[in-house]
Amino acid sequence: MNESGRVEAFSDGVFAIAITLLILEIKVPEAGENGGLWHALGEQWPSYAAYVVSFLVIGIMWVNHHQVFSYVARVDRALMFLNLLLLMVVAAIPWPTAMVAEYLREGKASHAAAAVYSLLMVAMALAFQAVWWHLTRTGHLFDSRVDVEGARRTRVRFALGSLAYPATVALSFVSAPLTLAAHGMLALYYGFNQVPVPVRAPDGVGAGAGEGEA
């Protein structure tokens, strides 16, 4: 296994644990007298919504992380620490997910929970952007397929994409359910409309391939 392969394998483990912890926050409800178990299950809809959104966020981040590192031939100390910073944020996602599920219908508390969730998404976007900016700074960590100049030009698109996440922090003080829905839509957007990793064509002209999330 090459250097980047070891980093990616470690990262895959963190992604897998974080995404698995999400379901553990959904507790088995107690069947009450009014409506029984079906009613109790329906009352847990905030937990289901938060689970689905966070699963999409982590899953699509994992896909984009894998795509980027499939073009990385070697790693340096700075990249390892930046990747650790990204993983630290990813590992924390189950915590605000549980908070949103608990307080989604609780008035002012729902705004605070949604704001914390959104702030963590801002941190994740910035951490991933930092990884990309470091990779494109000199390009020496990429393998020979990558058009380094083309990759460096995608930095602006990465930065512009990150502006959507601070907007969700403001939205959290308007409506927590809408904020959660916005994060779900952002995750889907980055699942289908990624920033490509430009690769060298046979004639030397870069052509987009691969993906990455802003």
Buried (B, 14 or more C-beta within 10 A) or exposed (E): EEBBBEBBEBBBEBBEEBBEBBEEBBEEBEEEEEEEEEEBBEEBEBBEBBBBBBBBBBBBBBBBBBBBBBBBBEBEEEBBEBBBBBBEBBBBBBBBBBBBBBBBEEEEBBBBBBBBBBBBBBBBBBBBBBBBBBBBEEEEBBEEBBBBEBBBEBBEEBBEBBEBBBBBBEBBBEBBBEBBBBBBEBBEBBBEEBBBBBBBEEEEEBEBBBBBBB
